[in-house]
Amino acid sequence: MIVSEIHYERFSGTFGLTDKTRHDNVIDGIGYFAVYSSTGTLLQSPKKVEYPEHVAFDVDVTRVSRVRLEVSNGTNAEYPCWCDARFTK
């Protein structure tokens, strides 16, 4: 995701898993969300989200030109959502 030439200070929103996510005795319905700069600097440590929970995030993106959004450690039946995600000055 390119932040562009406009210089933003914050990237915020909510991490969650959509209603398509399975959560049963086989699939755990858990995901870990993280935000990195394009150079690999960790901007938001991985946060655990278990369906149907959601977790707010607010990341400092001052002097960052691009961000990489990462979701990991699910069991292949989780559908992540970066809800209300926005860049602000």
C-alpha positions as CSV (number, residue, x, y, z in Angstrom):
1,M,0.0,0.0,0.0
2,I,1.6,3.3,-1.1
3,V,1.0,6.2,1.4
4,S,1.9,8.7,-1.5
5,E,3.6,12.0,-1.4
6,I,1.2,13.3,1.2
7,H,2.9,12.9,4.6
8,Y,0.6,11.1,7.0
9,E,1.3,10.7,10.7
10,R,-1.1,7.9,11.8
11,F,-2.6,4.7,10.3
12,S,-5.5,3.5,12.4
13,G,-8.6,1.2,12.3
14,T,-9.6,-2.1,13.6
15,F,-8.3,-5.7,13.1
16,G,-10.9,-8.4,12.8
17,L,-12.0,-11.6,11.2
18,T,-15.0,-11.7,8.9
19,D,-18.1,-13.8,9.5
20,K,-16.8,-16.2,6.9
21,T,-14.2,-17.3,9.4
22,R,-14.6,-20.8,10.7
23,H,-14.2,-21.4,14.4
24,D,-14.8,-24.9,15.6
25,N,-13.0,-27.9,17.0
26,V,-10.9,-28.1,13.8
27,I,-10.3,-24.5,12.9
28,D,-9.2,-22.1,15.7
29,G,-10.4,-18.8,14.2
30,I,-7.3,-17.0,15.2
31,G,-5.1,-14.6,13.3
32,Y,-2.2,-12.3,14.1
33,F,-2.1,-8.9,12.5
34,A,1.0,-6.7,12.1
35,V,2.1,-3.6,10.3
36,Y,5.6,-3.1,8.8
37,S,7.2,-0.3,6.8
38,S,8.3,-1.1,3.2
39,T,11.9,-1.4,4.6
40,G,10.8,-4.1,7.1
41,T,10.6,-2.0,10.2
42,L,8.0,-3.3,12.6
43,L,5.4,-0.5,13.2
44,Q,2.8,-2.5,15.0
45,S,3.7,-5.7,16.9
46,P,1.6,-8.7,15.9
47,K,-1.8,-8.7,17.8
48,K,-3.8,-11.8,18.3
49,V,-7.4,-11.7,17.2
50,E,-9.8,-14.6,17.8
51,Y,-13.1,-14.6,16.0
52,P,-15.5,-12.8,16.7
53,E,-13.2,-10.3,18.6
54,H,-11.8,-7.2,17.0
55,V,-8.8,-5.0,18.1
56,A,-8.2,-1.3,17.5
57,F,-4.8,-0.2,16.2
58,D,-3.1,3.2,15.8
59,V,0.3,3.2,14.2
60,D,2.8,6.1,13.8
61,V,3.7,6.3,10.1
62,T,5.6,9.6,10.3
63,R,8.5,9.4,7.7
64,V,7.1,6.1,6.3
65,S,6.4,6.1,2.5
66,R,4.7,2.6,2.4
67,V,3.3,0.1,4.8
68,R,3.0,-3.7,4.5
69,L,0.0,-5.3,6.2
70,E,0.5,-8.8,7.4
71,V,-1.8,-11.5,8.7
72,S,-0.3,-14.8,9.9
73,N,-0.7,-18.0,11.9
74,G,-4.2,-18.8,11.0
75,T,-5.3,-22.3,10.1
76,N,-6.4,-21.5,6.6
77,A,-10.0,-20.7,7.3
78,E,-9.7,-17.2,8.6
79,Y,-10.8,-14.2,6.6
80,P,-9.0,-11.0,7.8
81,C,-10.5,-7.6,7.8
82,W,-8.7,-4.2,8.2
83,C,-11.9,-2.4,9.2
84,D,-12.2,1.4,8.9
85,A,-8.5,1.6,8.1
86,R,-7.4,5.2,7.4
87,F,-4.3,7.4,7.2
88,T,-4.5,10.8,8.9
89,K,-2.3,13.8,9.3
